[in-house]
Amino acid sequence: MQVVLASLIVIVLVFFLALLVYGLNFMVGLFIENPMIQTGFLPAELPDAVVEHETERVKFETRDGITLSGLFLRGTRRADTTIGVVVFAPEYGGTAESWRKYTQFLIGRGYVVFAFDFRGTGDSEVPDDYRALRWCSEDEVEDVLAAMRCAREHTGFKDVMAMGVSRGAVATLAAIARDKNVAAAV
């Protein structure tokens, strides 16, 4: 009787352990597959298709004289009701073209998105002494500050919003600590 009871307890414990492992694996899989939806940042009902938009490529300079490249993205359906401008700082190894994964829903809701290439990436200048690192340096912070200045000048909005991913997020946080005209940051 005790052997049967012990076996039953072991079976139940193994079942619940397997259920726990499966449940955690399922939840982690959902989060990794689309973290924007799982965190509630992006509503799940939005289509995967790229929102209709107009693109304008611009060049702008940092205070230390480096020429950066960026894209202004405006939705074509709500062009007369622009809510604000969001500066998007991509992840390490990413470029302005990374905007699709992270910001297309903003364009569809009336925001102008300004995505840019950090120095040494994409169409931006590669300084002779620059080496991109996986973590944020003063150079990336200066690039975000320059992008925010460019977004203000180009759109006329005094306050900008900022969004970054990975290294771009760290550079964005450091930049907004120095720039008081940032309405929101993600």
Secondary structure, DSSP 4 states (H G I P E B T S, - for coil): -HHHHHHHHHHHHHHHHHHHHHHHHHHHHHHHH-HHHHTTSS-TTS-SSPPPEEEEEEEEE-TTS-EEEEEEEEESSSTT---EEEEEEPPTT--GGGHHHHHHHHHHTTEEEEEEPPTTSTTS---TT----SS--HHHHHHHHHHHHHHHHHH--SSEEEEE-THHHHHHHHHHTT-S-EEEE-
